[in-house]
């Protein structure tokens, strides 16, 4: 959700495995584990090598990634709701935290991508750029705008370059980033955006949003240090003091320092708390893992679920407005907001299962391998045709959704 959204979730080997997954050993396993003098195999009759068991999943990271997805679904569908209801506005503010959670988790899993061979990294960069260009066309009508996927591409490319340079250059990069943060804190809020948005317009200018990715990567490296918890709590406290006592504004667009510090530190604290919870086994972990593993595909498919519930709201809204007394409408529409978000999530889960099942069918006939090989050519033609259609009529933007979902699926198929 490469790192983050574009890659499978990371693991943290140093965390106790039993905390994340309860395991019951069979009698044979117990005998093997407790035997002090195992019998030596006879030469020529060695048993077959057993497959290495899969590593325990990082459940805290899975929860953060899936929470980001749920928030994104609810936040995007909620834009169809009227702004007149106070509780709806509060929920929308919470759900708008989705990019913070996404980018922080993206930074936590970035090392998995950076450890890949050069050829594989170049291929993954190219595919993520293709996906980002289609998504930016869908959202902004401009294939090079810094929208969600394009930001992920730019951030991953920057980190890939940064880790390849020498230590002295990394120090210079760090000092430059600190200087930018100083300017960001000291000067009026929109000023720093004015330096980055004109050259790379979009919702997520690389600076300062890249700070969430950087924070996630640093947190992943020092997750089990006590100092990490102290720093996260300190950042949270400073942000709350600055907002509540000094009255500084909290803004997402443009991103204010207090917003970044509050929710960046809050995400770190949330993960540390999740790490210490013993989760009951009856929770739907398979669904959580399904969404987390297929986060990139889910992000592309969620637009279809949002369109479905938005259309349902359009049909239901006149009925509710005409039949519900005015004093009850805020509560009714708030309830509709939550229920429709849940329905959209269920639609998304069904879509993921259906696409994966179709993928198995296509893969069995060798079609996916051919499609993956031809992906750059198919995507290039698709982007050109899609851009031409949008130039003629922007109302045809939903025509690009099948192309977006297809590219996302092929990227997930290649990883598998």
N, C-alpha and C positions, 0 to 999 in steps of 0.2 A: 502497500500500500504504500539487481539493484537493491537499494535499501528501501525501507518503508513500504509504501503502497505498491511499489513495483516488484517487490520480492516477498518470498515467504517469510513469516515472522521469525525473529531471531530467538536464540535461547541464551540463558545465562548459566553456564555449567557450574559456576561456583555456588548457586543456590541449591539448597537441599532438595533432592528429587522427591522424597516422600511427602514434602509439604505440598507439592503441586499435584501429585497423583498417588492415590492409595493403591498399593499393589498387594496381592495375596499370592504367595508362592505356593506352587504345587508341591506335593510330597517329594517328587523327584528333584525339584529345584532346591527344596530345603536340604535334602541329602547332599546335593552337590555343594551347597554353600557352607554346610557345617562339617563336612568331612575334612579331617586333618591330613590324611595320607591317601590321596586319590590313587586309584590303580593306574599304572602306566599302560598305555595301549601297546599291543603287540605290533612290531614293525610289519608294515604291509596291511594291517587291519585298522588303520587310524579311522576314526569316525569322520564323516563329512563335516566341513567347517560350517558352523551355524551362522545364519545371517545375523548381523549386528542389530540389536533391538533399537527401535527409533528412540531418539532422545525425548525426555519429558518436555512437553510444551511449556512455554513461558505464559502461564495463564494470566498474569497481570497485564502483560503486553497484549495478549489476545483481547482482554476486556477493554483496554484503552482503544485498540484499533476498531473493535466492533461498536464501542460507544461513539466513536467518531463517525462511523457509518450511519448509526441510528440518528445521531444529531443532524447529520447532513440530510438524510431523508426527511426528517421532520422540519428542518429549517427551510429546505427548498420548497416543500409542499406548503409550508406555512405562509409563504409569500402571497398566496392566493387569498389569505384571510384578511378581513378588514383590520385596520390599525386602531379601531375605536375601543377595543377591549383591553383593559389594563393587564389582566392575567395572561392573555395571549401574547402581549408585548414582552412580559417577563419570560415566558417560555421561549419565545423567539430569541431573546437575548442569550439565554442559556444554550439553545440549540446552535446558535451562531458560533459557538466555541469549537465546532467541528474542525476547522482548519488548524487550530492550535493543537488539538489532539493528534490529528493526522501528521502534521509536520514534526512534532516531538517524537512520535513513534517512528516516523521515517528516519530521523536521525539515529534512533536507537538501533535500527537494523542496517544502517548504512555500511558498516564494516563488512557485511556479507558480500555486498557488491564490490567493494574496493579490493577484496582479496581475490577476485576472479582474474583469469589471464587477460592480457590486453585485447586479444581478438574478441573474446566474449563480451568484454566491457564495451568495446566499440559497437558491436552488434546491438547490445542492449540500449546504449545511448541512442542509436539510430531509431530503434523501434519505439522507444519512449518519446522521441521527438516527433515521429509520425503520429502517434496517438495524441500528443499534445497539440499538434497543428490542427488535427481534425476537431478536437475539443474546443480549441480557441475559435475556430470558425463557427462552431455550433453556438458558443456562448457570446462571442464578441463580433463575429463577422470578419475577424482578422486572424490569419493563421499564426501570427507572430506576437500576439498579445500575451502578457504575463498572467494567464489564468492558472487554474489549479494545476493541471498536468504540466503546463509549460514551466511553471515555477519549480516543480519537482525535477524536471529535466535540467533546468539551469542550475539548481542547487547541487544536484548530483554531479554534474559536470565540473562545477567549481571545486567541490571536495575532491574529486578525482584528480584534478590538476594540482590542488594544494598538497595532497599527500605525496605527489611525485617530485615535488621541488625539494631543494636542500633545506637543511635545518635553519640556515641563516635567512633564507627567503621566507620560511614559515614564520619566523620571528617578525619580519617586516610585515607580513600579511596580518599577523595578530595585532601589531601596533596600529596598522591602518584601520582595522576593524574597531579597535578601542577608540581611535580618534573619531571615527564615524559615530560611535555611540555617544561620545562626548558632545559632538555637534547636535545629535538627535535630542539629547537631554537639555542642552543649553539654549538652543535657538527655538523660535516659535514652531509649533507642531508641523504645519504643512511644509515648512521650508525644506526639510530633508527629502520629502517626497518629490519636491520639485526638481531635485537633482537626478532622480532615477526614473520617474514615470515617463518623461518625454521620449526617452530613448527606448523604453521597453514598457509600453502602457499596459495596464491591466489591474486587476484587483490585488495582486500580490507582487509588488515590486521586490526584487531580490533582497535589497536592504530596505527595511529592517526585518522582513519576515524570515530571512534565513537564520536569524538568531534562534528561532524555535528549533530548527534542524540542528544547529550547533549545540544548543542546550541538551537536546536529546542524545546526541553522540557523546558529549562529555558525561552526561548522567549514566549512560550505558557502561562507560569505562570505570566509573567510580560508584556504581550503584550500591555496593555493599559496604561502603565506608561510612562511619558515623559522621564524619565531617560533611558528607553529602546531605544528610538529613538536616544538619544544623544550617547549612547554607540555604537549603530550600525553605526552611521555616523562617529564616531571617529575611529572605527575599519576599516571602508572603507577608510578613509583618511590616516591612518597609512599605510595600505597595498599599496595604490597608491603611497605614498611618498617613501616607501621602494623599490617599483618596478621601478618607473619612475625616481626618483632622485638618489637613491643609486645603482640602477642597479641590484638588486637581482633577481634571476631567478624565474620564475613561472612554477612549474612542478606538473602534476597530478599524474604521476607514476614515482618515488615515490612522495608522496604528500608533497609539500613544505609548510612551515608555511605561506608564503605570499599567496599562492593559497587558503589555508583554510581560512585565515583571509579575503581575498578579497571577495570570493564568499559566505562564510558564512555570513559575514556582509551584503553583497549585497542582499542575499536572505531575510534577515530580513527587510532591507530597502524596498525591492520590496513589501513585504506583507503589510508593514505600508502604502505604497502608494496606494496599491490596496484597503485597508480598507477605504480610503477616496474618492473613485470613486463611483459615482452614475451610476450604469450600466443600459443602456436602456433595456427594457423588450424584445425587438425583437431579442436579441442575442440568440444563440442556447444553452440555459442553460440546456435543457433536455439531450442533447448529452454530455455536460460537466459533468453533474451529473451522467449520465450512466457510463462514463469512470472513474470518481472518485470513485464511489461506488464499481465498479467492477475492481479496479486497479490491484489487485493480479491476477485475471483471465486475464485481458488485458496484463499484463506483460508476462504471459506464452504464450498467443495466438499471441503476436506480432512477435514471431519468424517465424510463418507461413506467415504472411504478408511480412516480410523481405525477406524470401526465394522467394516469388512470384515476388516481384519487382526486386530482384537481378537476377533472371532468365530472366526477361524481359529486364533488362539492358544488360545481356550477349548477347541476340539476337539483341538488338538495337545498341550496341556499334560499331560493324563493319560497319554498315550502316552509322552512323554518322561520324565515322572516315574517311570513304572513300568518303563521299559526301560533307562534310562541309570544306571550306577552313581553313587552319591552323590558320589564324589570328582570326577566329571567333569561334574556337573550345572551348576556355576557357569559353566564354559566353554561348555557347550552352550546354556544359556539366554542367555548374553551374545551368542553367535553368532545365536541366534534373534531377539534384540532387534534387531540390526543388519540382518539379512536381512528381517525383517518391516517395518522402517522403509523399506528400499529398495523392497519390494513396494508399500507404501502410496504411496510417491512415484510409482511407475509407474502405479498405479491413478489417482492424481490427474492425471497428465499425460493419460491416456486420457480421463478425465472432462472435462478442459478442452477437448480437441480435439472431443469429442462435443457439448458444449454450444455451442461456437463454430460448429460445422457446423450444428447445429439452429437457431442464431440466424440464420445466413445464409439458411437455408430459410424461416424465419418472416419475416425482413426482406423477402425477395423477394415475399412475399404481403401486405405492409403490416401484418402483425399486430403487429410489435414497436413500431411507431410508436403504434398505438392503446394497447397495453399501457403504454407509457411515459407517455402522457397520463393514463391512468387509475391510474397507480401510487399516488398518495397515497390515493385512495379504496379501491383493492384492498388496500393494505397496512394501512390503518386497520381495515377489516373483518377482515382476517386476524389482526391483533394482538389484537383483541377476542375473536374466537373461540378463538385459541390460548391466551390468558390464561385464558379460561373453562375450557378443557379441562384446563390445568395445575392450576387450582384444584380441579377434581374429582379428577384423578389425575395425579400428577407423572411416572408411568411412561410417559405419552404424550408426553414431551418431544421425541422424535425426529420426531413429526408436523410440527414446525415447520421441519425442515430444508429441505423443498422451497420453503417461503415464503422462508426466508433466502437460499437459492441463487438464487431467481428475482429477488429485489430486488437482490442483488449483480450478477447478470448484466445487469439493466436499467440499472444505474448504469454498468457498463462499456460497454454498447451506446450510451448517451447520449454518453459521452466520445468514442467512435469516430465 
